[in-house]
Amino acid sequence: MSPRQRLVIGQGQISGYISIFLAVLALLGILCFHYPEKLTTPEFREIYTKDSMEAMMIGGVIASLFFSALSIVLSKKLKYGWPGFALAALAVILGALSVEGRDVAKSSWHFGLDWMILDLLLMVAIFVPLELFFPKNDKQTKFHEEWRTDLTYFVISHLFIQFFGIVTQKPAVLFSGGLD
C-alpha cells in the first residue's frame, strides 16, 4: 500500500493504529495510577470509582492486544501490529493488569493528565470516524493534512497551559502565603 492511499478496512492498518493508540493511553493511565495526587484532577477523583478505573485500564490493555493481533492476522505482517503489542506489553510489565485504585492525598497542585486522556479518547472516537468516512476532500489520504497540528494544539491546550498555570501560581501562593 502506498503511503498516499486511503486507509482501507480489512488490511490491518486501522486495527494496528487503534492498538497503538489504546496502548499509549494505557501507559499514560498507569502514570495516573502511580501518581494520582499530581496527575489527576481533584474534581474527577470524586467521580472515579476504584472498580471503574481498574476495569477501564484492563479493558484498554486487552483491547490493545486484541487489535494488535487482529492487525497481524489481517495484514499478515508485524508492521502495524507489533508496535501496539510492544506498548501494551510494556503497560502490562508496568502493572496495568494489577493496578489498584487507592485513596488520594490532597495536593496543592495537579496536572490533569487524566482529563487529557479522557478528552483525547472522546475526541478520537468522534472525529477519526468522521475523517475516515467523510474526508475533507476526495484526495485526502488518512486524515486531513493538518492533523498533526491539531494534535499539537490539543496537547498544548491540555498540558502546557496547566503547566504554566502551576509555574505562575506557585510563586504567587508562596509569596502571599501569610496575606490572608
Backbone as ProteinMPNN parsed JSONL, in Angstrom:
{"seq_chain_A": "MSPRQRLVIGQGQISGYISIFLAVLALLGILCFHYPEKLTTPEFREIYTKDSMEAMMIGGVIASLFFSALSIVLSKKLKYGWPGFALAALAVILGALSVEGRDVAKSSWHFGLDWMILDLLLMVAIFVPLELFFPKNDKQTKFHEEWRTDLTYFVISHLFIQFFGIVTQKPAVLFSGGLD", "coords_chain_A": {"N_chain_A": [[0.845, -1.176, 0.0], [0.624, 2.133, -0.885], [1.978, 5.114, 0.675], [0.301, 7.258, 0.216], [-2.25, 6.391, -0.149], [-5.695, 5.939, 0.801], [-6.828, 4.748, 3.992], [-7.926, 1.406, 4.242], [-10.531, -0.671, 5.183], [-9.945, -3.828, 6.645], [-7.321, -4.389, 6.017], [-5.53, -4.331, 8.073], [-4.187, -2.041, 8.913], [-5.77, -0.051, 10.198], [-6.633, -1.375, 12.543], [-4.126, -1.787, 13.655], [-3.289, 0.853, 14.181], [-5.281, 1.569, 16.028], [-4.617, -0.172, 18.093], [-2.066, 0.791, 18.853], [-2.768, 3.38, 19.708], [-4.54, 2.833, 21.897], [-2.774, 1.475, 23.592], [-0.888, 3.464, 24.183], [-2.548, 5.233, 25.586], [-3.082, 3.563, 27.762], [-0.54, 3.397, 28.918], [-0.202, 6.084, 29.698], [-2.314, 6.168, 31.48], [-1.373, 4.44, 33.472], [0.605, 6.007, 34.597], [-1.058, 7.895, 35.805], [-2.282, 6.253, 37.731], [-0.097, 5.61, 39.344], [0.812, 8.09, 40.272], [-1.381, 9.689, 41.432], [-1.974, 11.952, 43.003], [-0.664, 14.113, 41.853], [-1.136, 13.938, 39.086], [-3.83, 13.665, 38.488], [-7.127, 15.079, 38.239], [-8.598, 16.876, 40.85], [-11.425, 17.277, 41.05], [-12.421, 15.249, 39.447], [-11.576, 13.011, 40.785], [-13.439, 12.591, 42.735], [-15.508, 11.519, 41.325], [-14.573, 9.248, 40.017], [-14.594, 5.72, 40.365], [-13.078, 3.061, 42.15], [-13.357, 0.488, 41.03], [-14.33, 1.066, 38.417], [-12.221, 2.472, 37.218], [-10.129, 0.625, 37.333], [-11.247, -1.374, 35.718], [-11.425, 0.046, 33.303], [-8.714, 0.429, 32.711], [-7.737, -2.241, 32.473], [-9.446, -3.135, 30.449], [-8.646, -1.418, 28.346], [-5.997, -2.275, 27.861], [-6.405, -4.981, 27.166], [-8.029, -4.619, 24.905], [-6.196, -3.286, 23.279], [-4.269, -5.308, 22.873], [-5.905, -7.158, 21.544], [-6.577, -5.724, 19.156], [-4.042, -5.481, 18.135], [-3.366, -8.16, 17.584], [-5.389, -8.671, 15.717], [-4.61, -6.929, 13.686], [-2.2, -8.104, 12.884], [-3.142, -10.554, 11.93], [-4.84, -9.714, 9.825], [-3.146, -8.166, 8.142], [-1.011, -9.781, 7.789], [1.524, -9.123, 8.414], [4.004, -7.821, 10.654], [4.247, -5.154, 10.861], [2.236, -3.194, 11.561], [0.92, -4.281, 13.753], [2.858, -5.015, 15.641], [4.073, -2.675, 17.044], [1.887, -1.788, 18.653], [1.426, -4.099, 20.16], [3.885, -4.284, 21.532], [3.875, -1.893, 23.048], [1.568, -2.331, 24.597], [2.395, -4.608, 25.969], [4.463, -3.483, 27.446], [2.933, -1.824, 29.061], [1.605, -3.783, 30.558], [3.798, -4.923, 31.88], [4.508, -2.74, 33.44], [2.467, -2.8, 35.205], [-0.27, -2.674, 34.484], [-2.325, -4.607, 34.51], [-2.564, -5.187, 37.121], [-3.205, -2.975, 38.576], [-4.355, -0.985, 41.276], [-6.858, 0.982, 42.592], [-6.641, 3.719, 44.912], [-6.925, 5.596, 47.975], [-6.524, 9.085, 47.655], [-4.224, 11.494, 48.58], [-4.621, 14.93, 49.476], [-3.475, 17.48, 47.328], [-1.395, 20.312, 46.628], [-1.217, 21.142, 44.036], [-2.086, 20.1, 40.714], [-1.862, 18.21, 37.66], [-3.618, 17.226, 35.689], [-3.589, 15.093, 33.813], [-5.279, 12.943, 33.548], [-7.674, 14.087, 32.633], [-6.868, 14.914, 30.096], [-6.412, 12.426, 28.877], [-8.992, 11.234, 28.919], [-10.42, 13.147, 27.441], [-9.045, 13.094, 24.992], [-9.572, 10.453, 24.216], [-12.366, 10.606, 23.839], [-12.526, 12.612, 21.814], [-11.125, 11.376, 19.72], [-12.778, 9.167, 19.297], [-14.972, 10.438, 18.219], [-14.052, 12.122, 16.045], [-12.18, 10.718, 14.395], [-13.587, 8.581, 13.018], [-15.25, 10.28, 11.483], [-13.324, 11.598, 9.902], [-12.315, 9.41, 8.475], [-14.535, 8.302, 7.082], [-15.925, 10.426, 5.995], [-14.193, 12.285, 4.366], [-12.362, 15.425, 4.214], [-11.605, 16.289, 1.67], [-11.635, 14.659, -1.559], [-9.133, 13.62, -2.323], [-7.782, 13.221, -0.058], [-5.686, 11.452, 2.191], [-5.125, 9.497, 4.854], [-5.946, 11.187, 7.085], [-6.938, 14.659, 7.318], [-4.477, 16.98, 6.133], [-3.528, 18.625, 8.165], [-3.625, 17.313, 10.613], [-1.635, 16.694, 12.465], [-0.934, 19.176, 13.431], [-3.343, 19.831, 14.681], [-3.328, 17.877, 16.734], [-1.067, 18.699, 18.131], [-1.9, 21.247, 19.06], [-3.971, 20.354, 20.693], [-2.606, 18.895, 22.724], [-0.985, 20.944, 23.748], [-2.948, 22.725, 24.665], [-3.983, 21.236, 26.749], [-1.892, 20.239, 28.449], [0.459, 21.995, 28.544], [-0.634, 24.509, 29.125], [-1.745, 24.007, 31.63], [0.632, 23.406, 32.962], [2.018, 25.893, 32.833], [0.222, 27.404, 34.289], [0.517, 26.272, 36.836], [3.236, 26.833, 37.297], [3.238, 29.625, 37.356], [1.406, 30.175, 39.37], [2.339, 28.949, 41.764], [4.678, 30.433, 42.799], [3.339, 32.817, 43.417], [1.5, 32.017, 45.367], [3.266, 31.123, 47.361], [4.611, 33.512, 47.898], [2.545, 35.193, 48.813], [1.606, 33.82, 50.983], [1.232, 34.403, 53.731], [-0.587, 36.411, 53.678], [-3.551, 36.63, 54.385]], "CA_chain_A": [[0.0, 0.0, 0.0], [1.37, 3.383, -0.982], [1.68, 5.984, 1.805], [-0.681, 8.272, -0.153], [-3.57, 5.793, -0.315], [-6.586, 5.998, 1.961], [-6.92, 3.529, 4.788], [-8.977, 0.509, 3.79], [-10.924, -1.637, 6.211], [-9.604, -5.209, 6.35], [-5.908, -4.571, 5.672], [-4.721, -4.381, 9.283], [-3.631, -0.755, 9.326], [-6.657, 0.626, 11.145], [-6.543, -2.082, 13.822], [-2.795, -1.509, 14.197], [-3.306, 2.208, 14.744], [-6.122, 1.533, 17.234], [-3.825, -0.856, 19.105], [-1.034, 1.726, 19.332], [-3.455, 4.452, 20.426], [-5.01, 2.334, 23.191], [-1.616, 1.149, 24.427], [-0.337, 4.733, 24.672], [-3.463, 5.693, 26.636], [-2.871, 2.707, 28.932], [0.709, 3.835, 29.552], [-0.487, 7.346, 30.384], [-3.173, 5.826, 32.606], [-0.531, 3.876, 34.534], [1.194, 7.157, 35.291], [-2.103, 8.461, 36.667], [-2.469, 5.359, 38.869], [1.066, 5.658, 40.227], [0.981, 9.436, 40.832], [-2.69, 10.332, 41.321], [-2.01, 13.265, 43.656], [-0.124, 15.152, 40.97], [-1.525, 13.81, 37.68], [-5.278, 13.577, 38.276], [-7.908, 16.269, 38.565], [-9.325, 16.633, 42.108], [-12.872, 17.191, 40.837], [-12.737, 13.944, 38.862], [-11.312, 11.959, 41.775], [-14.678, 12.353, 43.466], [-16.407, 10.786, 40.432], [-13.994, 7.941, 39.702], [-14.679, 4.639, 41.339], [-11.936, 2.154, 42.065], [-13.666, -0.596, 40.09], [-14.46, 1.549, 37.041], [-10.905, 2.832, 36.679], [-9.399, -0.626, 37.121], [-11.85, -2.016, 34.541], [-11.044, 0.812, 32.12], [-7.302, 0.148, 32.428], [-7.624, -3.615, 31.986], [-10.135, -3.169, 29.154], [-7.802, -0.751, 27.349], [-4.854, -3.142, 27.53], [-6.914, -6.16, 26.447], [-8.445, -4.151, 23.576], [-4.975, -3.015, 22.507], [-3.712, -6.605, 22.457], [-6.826, -7.718, 20.559], [-6.409, -5.03, 17.876], [-2.71, -5.831, 17.643], [-3.484, -9.499, 16.972], [-6.225, -8.518, 14.521], [-3.782, -6.292, 12.662], [-1.247, -9.101, 12.385], [-3.903, -11.536, 11.152], [-5.346, -9.109, 8.59], [-2.093, -7.694, 7.235], [-0.014, -10.849, 7.679], [2.827, -8.503, 8.666], [4.119, -7.297, 12.009], [4.49, -3.715, 10.754], [1.251, -2.38, 12.266], [0.525, -4.918, 15.0], [3.959, -5.137, 16.595], [4.22, -1.546, 17.982], [0.802, -1.827, 19.621], [1.683, -5.215, 21.066], [5.028, -3.941, 22.388], [3.45, -0.874, 24.01], [0.634, -2.976, 25.53], [3.209, -5.472, 26.826], [5.137, -2.574, 28.384], [1.908, -1.429, 30.033], [1.407, -4.924, 31.452], [5.003, -5.011, 32.713], [4.453, -1.638, 34.404], [1.426, -3.082, 36.183], [-1.619, -2.315, 34.036], [-3.308, -5.628, 34.853], [-2.623, -5.353, 38.574], [-3.37, -1.676, 39.228], [-5.408, -0.892, 42.271], [-7.169, 2.34, 42.997], [-6.37, 3.966, 46.334], [-7.274, 6.936, 48.428], [-5.542, 10.05, 47.176], [-3.997, 12.618, 49.489], [-4.844, 16.242, 48.879], [-2.243, 18.057, 46.801], [-1.51, 21.755, 46.391], [-1.307, 21.367, 42.597], [-2.327, 18.895, 39.914], [-1.546, 18.406, 36.252], [-4.788, 16.924, 34.879], [-3.33, 14.146, 32.733], [-6.475, 12.111, 33.404], [-8.623, 14.819, 31.796], [-6.373, 14.863, 28.728], [-6.633, 11.064, 28.377], [-10.423, 11.049, 28.67], [-10.825, 14.043, 26.36], [-8.464, 12.567, 23.757], [-10.345, 9.255, 23.87], [-13.654, 11.054, 23.321], [-12.325, 13.32, 20.537], [-10.75, 10.382, 18.709], [-13.973, 8.368, 18.997], [-15.882, 11.246, 17.403], [-13.525, 12.72, 14.831], [-11.48, 9.796, 13.495], [-14.532, 8.018, 12.041], [-15.658, 11.334, 10.546], [-12.223, 11.799, 8.949], [-12.156, 8.242, 7.613], [-15.688, 8.028, 6.235], [-16.352, 11.669, 5.348], [-12.978, 13.096, 4.289], [-12.488, 16.839, 3.861], [-11.591, 16.301, 0.204], [-11.556, 13.298, -2.121], [-7.756, 13.164, -2.47], [-7.226, 13.112, 1.279], [-5.244, 10.088, 2.496], [-5.682, 9.014, 6.119], [-6.629, 12.296, 7.744], [-6.569, 15.896, 6.637], [-3.032, 17.196, 6.264], [-3.192, 19.388, 9.36], [-3.979, 16.574, 11.821], [-0.536, 16.791, 13.437], [-1.086, 20.493, 14.045], [-4.479, 19.707, 15.593], [-2.89, 17.113, 17.895], [-0.15, 19.568, 18.879], [-2.723, 22.22, 19.775], [-4.707, 19.627, 21.722], [-1.688, 18.624, 23.834], [-0.604, 22.231, 24.34], [-4.066, 23.286, 25.421], [-4.244, 20.462, 27.958], [-0.768, 20.062, 29.364], [1.326, 23.151, 28.738], [-1.36, 25.583, 29.798], [-1.786, 23.633, 33.041], [1.988, 23.551, 33.482], [2.317, 27.307, 33.049], [-0.623, 27.847, 35.391], [1.164, 25.83, 38.074], [4.508, 27.547, 37.434], [2.993, 31.021, 37.729], [0.623, 30.255, 40.589], [3.112, 28.519, 42.922], [5.403, 31.543, 43.439], [2.389, 33.793, 43.964], [0.97, 31.458, 46.606], [4.352, 31.144, 48.335], [4.888, 34.916, 48.246], [1.438, 35.792, 49.548], [1.115, 32.81, 51.907], [0.83, 34.97, 55.011], [-1.508, 37.528, 53.461], [-4.927, 36.142, 54.305]], "C_chain_A": [[0.889, 1.237, 0.0], [1.017, 4.289, 0.188], [0.615, 7.035, 1.484], [-2.079, 7.693, -0.359], [-4.377, 5.941, 0.972], [-6.531, 4.676, 2.725], [-8.118, 2.707, 4.319], [-9.264, -0.492, 4.901], [-10.547, -3.033, 5.745], [-8.149, -5.447, 5.991], [-4.987, -4.531, 6.886], [-4.15, -3.064, 9.75], [-4.482, -0.092, 10.402], [-6.573, -0.058, 12.509], [-5.171, -1.891, 14.462], [-2.722, -0.139, 14.841], [-4.142, 2.273, 16.016], [-5.341, 0.893, 18.384], [-2.769, 0.077, 19.703], [-1.669, 2.821, 20.181], [-3.896, 3.993, 21.82], [-3.85, 1.997, 24.131], [-0.97, 2.418, 24.986], [-1.237, 5.298, 25.774], [-3.293, 4.866, 27.906], [-1.593, 3.101, 29.667], [0.518, 5.157, 30.301], [-1.367, 7.104, 31.607], [-2.392, 5.238, 33.769], [0.148, 4.994, 35.31], [0.19, 7.786, 36.25], [-2.355, 7.586, 37.888], [-1.314, 5.452, 39.855], [1.231, 7.013, 40.92], [-0.333, 10.205, 40.79], [-2.758, 11.722, 41.959], [-1.611, 14.379, 42.709], [-0.687, 15.107, 39.548], [-3.027, 13.714, 37.432], [-5.975, 14.833, 38.789], [-8.731, 16.013, 39.829], [-10.835, 16.492, 41.927], [-13.28, 15.836, 40.262], [-12.498, 12.815, 39.848], [-12.563, 11.615, 42.555], [-15.643, 11.494, 42.649], [-15.889, 9.372, 40.147], [-14.327, 6.948, 40.801], [-13.492, 3.714, 41.106], [-12.175, 1.09, 40.993], [-13.734, -0.113, 38.645], [-13.107, 1.896, 36.436], [-10.043, 1.599, 36.439], [-9.919, -1.343, 35.874], [-11.464, -1.291, 33.262], [-9.594, 0.534, 31.722], [-7.143, -1.253, 31.841], [-8.283, -3.749, 30.612], [-9.312, -2.527, 28.045], [-6.635, -1.614, 26.907], [-5.321, -4.362, 26.729], [-7.358, -5.762, 25.032], [-7.228, -3.867, 22.7], [-4.349, -4.314, 22.01], [-4.594, -7.269, 21.4], [-6.615, -7.06, 19.191], [-5.016, -5.277, 17.289], [-2.748, -7.185, 16.948], [-4.314, -9.439, 15.694], [-5.421, -7.901, 13.376], [-2.806, -7.284, 12.042], [-1.96, -10.136, 11.514], [-4.333, -10.942, 9.811], [-4.231, -8.723, 7.614], [-1.042, -8.762, 6.952], [1.412, -10.293, 7.776], [2.82, -8.008, 10.107], [4.189, -5.77, 12.03], [3.524, -2.87, 11.577], [0.873, -2.972, 13.619], [1.609, -4.933, 16.062], [4.093, -3.928, 17.524], [3.115, -1.52, 19.048], [0.991, -2.931, 20.64], [2.807, -4.871, 22.04], [4.639, -2.911, 23.444], [2.475, -1.464, 25.032], [1.394, -3.899, 26.483], [3.962, -4.633, 27.858], [4.149, -2.11, 29.458], [1.656, -2.553, 31.039], [2.592, -5.059, 32.401], [4.995, -3.931, 33.792], [3.281, -1.764, 35.373], [0.009, -2.778, 35.768], [-2.672, -3.336, 34.438], [-3.437, -5.831, 36.362], [-2.786, -4.016, 39.298], [-4.514, -1.733, 40.224], [-5.607, 0.57, 42.62], [-6.915, 2.492, 44.489], [-6.855, 5.357, 46.694], [-6.152, 7.886, 48.049], [-5.445, 11.199, 48.175], [-4.226, 13.931, 48.752], [-3.496, 16.845, 48.483], [-2.459, 19.537, 46.526], [-1.573, 22.097, 44.902], [-1.571, 20.031, 41.909], [-2.123, 19.247, 38.438], [-2.71, 18.091, 35.323], [-4.537, 16.015, 33.689], [-4.545, 13.253, 32.494], [-7.506, 12.785, 32.5], [-8.174, 14.772, 30.331], [-6.63, 13.482, 28.113], [-8.106, 10.863, 28.013], [-10.904, 11.915, 27.508], [-10.292, 13.548, 25.018], [-9.233, 11.327, 23.294], [-11.689, 9.638, 23.25], [-13.503, 11.728, 21.956], [-11.956, 12.355, 19.417], [-11.963, 9.545, 18.315], [-14.96, 9.125, 18.111], [-15.279, 11.586, 16.044], [-12.788, 11.771, 13.89], [-12.453, 9.107, 12.532], [-15.034, 9.06, 11.033], [-14.596, 11.557, 9.479], [-12.104, 10.626, 7.976], [-13.307, 8.079, 6.628], [-16.224, 9.249, 5.505], [-15.157, 12.615, 5.24], [-13.257, 14.528, 3.828], [-12.475, 17.024, 2.347], [-11.328, 14.885, -0.306], [-10.133, 12.755, -2.215], [-7.056, 13.0, -1.132], [-6.833, 11.659, 1.543], [-5.895, 9.641, 3.804], [-6.54, 10.08, 6.793], [-6.286, 13.56, 6.975], [-5.122, 16.24, 6.99], [-2.631, 17.886, 7.562], [-3.455, 18.617, 10.655], [-2.889, 16.641, 12.876], [-0.587, 18.13, 14.166], [-2.233, 20.469, 15.046], [-4.082, 18.965, 16.876], [-1.948, 17.946, 18.765], [-0.925, 20.603, 19.68], [-3.486, 21.558, 20.914], [-3.817, 19.406, 22.942], [-1.292, 19.92, 24.526], [-1.737, 22.78, 25.192], [-4.338, 22.508, 26.699], [-3.084, 20.471, 28.937], [0.049, 21.322, 29.601], [0.623, 24.308, 29.431], [-1.486, 25.265, 31.284], [-0.411, 23.806, 33.686], [2.313, 25.017, 33.774], [1.432, 27.911, 34.136], [-0.012, 27.493, 36.738], [2.421, 26.648, 38.333], [4.289, 29.007, 37.852], [2.233, 31.148, 39.043], [1.442, 29.924, 41.834], [3.891, 29.667, 43.567], [4.462, 32.582, 44.063], [1.82, 33.305, 45.289], [2.039, 31.482, 47.695], [4.627, 32.569, 48.818], [3.802, 35.494, 49.129], [0.865, 34.828, 50.585], [0.631, 33.37, 53.239], [-0.172, 36.088, 54.886], [-2.946, 37.037, 53.317], [-5.909, 37.159, 54.668]], "O_chain_A": [[1.805, 1.35, 0.814], [-0.118, 4.256, 0.662], [0.076, 7.648, 2.405], [-3.001, 8.429, -0.709], [-3.828, 6.051, 2.068], [-6.225, 3.627, 2.159], [-9.187, 3.249, 4.035], [-8.35, -1.079, 5.48], [-10.792, -3.394, 4.594], [-7.766, -6.578, 5.691], [-3.774, -4.684, 6.738], [-3.672, -2.97, 10.881], [-3.953, 0.375, 11.411], [-6.453, 0.621, 13.528], [-5.066, -1.838, 15.687], [-2.157, 0.014, 15.924], [-3.767, 2.948, 16.974], [-5.403, 1.367, 19.518], [-2.606, 0.138, 20.922], [-1.162, 3.151, 21.253], [-3.652, 4.685, 22.808], [-3.947, 2.218, 25.338], [-0.551, 2.439, 26.143], [-0.738, 5.789, 26.786], [-3.352, 5.408, 29.01], [-1.567, 3.136, 30.897], [1.023, 5.323, 31.412], [-1.194, 7.747, 32.642], [-2.71, 5.505, 34.928], [0.254, 4.935, 36.535], [0.539, 8.164, 37.368], [-2.615, 8.108, 38.972], [-1.522, 5.382, 41.066], [1.738, 7.073, 42.041], [-0.4, 11.27, 40.175], [-3.518, 12.575, 41.503], [-2.169, 15.475, 42.766], [-0.713, 16.134, 38.869], [-3.456, 13.684, 36.279], [-5.466, 15.542, 39.657], [-9.484, 15.041, 39.884], [-11.457, 15.663, 42.591], [-14.364, 15.334, 40.559], [-13.146, 11.771, 39.763], [-12.735, 10.476, 42.989], [-16.5, 10.816, 43.215], [-16.667, 8.424, 40.049], [-14.343, 7.276, 41.987], [-12.977, 3.609, 39.993], [-11.309, 0.826, 40.159], [-13.252, -0.797, 37.742], [-12.875, 1.637, 35.255], [-9.309, 1.535, 35.453], [-9.137, -1.855, 35.072], [-11.203, -1.93, 32.243], [-9.283, 0.417, 30.537], [-6.48, -1.424, 30.818], [-7.74, -4.399, 29.719], [-9.281, -3.034, 26.924], [-6.317, -1.679, 25.719], [-4.701, -4.728, 25.731], [-7.093, -6.486, 24.073], [-7.234, -4.176, 21.508], [-3.943, -4.406, 20.851], [-4.08, -7.878, 20.462], [-6.49, -7.754, 18.182], [-4.848, -5.278, 16.07], [-2.22, -7.337, 15.847], [-3.977, -10.085, 14.702], [-5.55, -8.32, 12.226], [-2.611, -7.302, 10.827], [-1.435, -10.545, 10.478], [-4.204, -11.595, 8.775], [-4.357, -8.928, 6.407], [-0.279, -8.656, 5.992], [2.368, -10.899, 7.292], [1.761, -7.803, 10.701], [4.189, -5.164, 13.101], [3.952, -1.918, 12.23], [0.539, -2.229, 14.541], [1.311, -4.871, 17.255], [4.221, -4.136, 18.73], [3.391, -1.257, 20.219], [0.752, -2.739, 21.832], [2.695, -5.136, 23.237], [5.027, -3.037, 24.606], [2.551, -1.129, 26.215], [1.074, -3.965, 27.669], [4.082, -5.033, 29.016], [4.505, -2.017, 30.632], [1.51, -2.299, 32.235], [2.407, -5.285, 33.597], [5.421, -4.171, 34.922], [3.118, -0.929, 36.263], [-0.856, -2.633, 36.632], [-3.817, -2.96, 34.688], [-4.316, -6.56, 36.823], [-2.534, -3.929, 40.5], [-5.503, -2.44, 40.029], [-4.655, 1.297, 42.904], [-6.967, 1.518, 45.239], [-7.154, 6.179, 45.827], [-4.974, 7.533, 48.115], [-6.451, 11.795, 48.561], [-4.04, 14.012, 47.538], [-2.51, 16.732, 49.211], [-3.574, 19.965, 46.226], [-1.94, 23.214, 44.539], [-1.306, 18.967, 42.47], [-2.2, 20.407, 38.033], [-2.773, 18.663, 34.235], [-5.201, 16.148, 32.661], [-4.808, 12.852, 31.36], [-8.143, 12.116, 31.686], [-8.999, 14.608, 29.432], [-7.023, 13.387, 26.951], [-8.423, 10.378, 26.927], [-11.703, 11.467, 26.686], [-11.008, 13.579, 24.017], [-9.51, 11.177, 22.104], [-12.099, 9.055, 22.246], [-14.273, 11.442, 21.039], [-12.426, 12.504, 18.289], [-12.156, 9.246, 17.137], [-15.7, 8.514, 17.34], [-15.909, 11.368, 15.009], [-12.778, 12.008, 12.682], [-12.175, 9.051, 11.334], [-15.22, 8.744, 9.858], [-14.914, 11.691, 8.297], [-11.826, 10.822, 6.793], [-13.082, 7.753, 5.463], [-16.911, 9.11, 4.493], [-15.103, 13.629, 5.936], [-14.248, 14.801, 3.15], [-13.242, 17.822, 1.806], [-10.856, 14.024, 0.438], [-9.944, 11.538, -2.19], [-5.87, 12.675, -1.082], [-7.558, 10.74, 1.164], [-7.107, 9.428, 3.844], [-7.729, 9.871, 7.033], [-5.439, 13.537, 6.082], [-4.617, 15.829, 8.034], [-1.494, 17.738, 8.008], [-3.502, 19.237, 11.718], [-3.191, 16.645, 14.069], [-0.318, 18.208, 15.365], [-2.114, 21.024, 16.138], [-4.455, 19.378, 17.974], [-2.026, 17.9, 19.993], [-0.637, 20.815, 20.858], [-3.63, 22.145, 21.987], [-4.223, 19.696, 24.067], [-1.267, 19.987, 25.755], [-1.513, 23.246, 26.309], [-4.879, 23.072, 27.65], [-3.282, 20.691, 30.132], [0.305, 21.68, 30.751], [1.231, 25.01, 30.24], [-1.348, 26.161, 32.117], [-0.301, 24.29, 34.812], [2.825, 25.339, 34.846], [1.853, 28.835, 34.832], [-0.018, 28.302, 37.667], [2.65, 27.104, 39.453], [5.078, 29.556, 38.621], [2.402, 32.135, 39.758], [1.255, 30.563, 42.869], [3.779, 29.863, 44.777], [4.764, 33.151, 45.111], [1.674, 34.085, 46.23], [1.742, 31.828, 48.839], [4.849, 32.796, 50.007], [4.093, 36.207, 50.09], [-0.27, 35.014, 51.022], [-0.314, 32.831, 53.816], [-0.576, 36.665, 55.895], [-3.489, 37.039, 52.213], [-7.111, 36.893, 54.647]]}, "name": "protein", "num_of_chains": 1, "seq": "MSPRQRLVIGQGQISGYISIFLAVLALLGILCFHYPEKLTTPEFREIYTKDSMEAMMIGGVIASLFFSALSIVLSKKLKYGWPGFALAALAVILGALSVEGRDVAKSSWHFGLDWMILDLLLMVAIFVPLELFFPKNDKQTKFHEEWRTDLTYFVISHLFIQFFGIVTQKPAVLFSGGLD"}
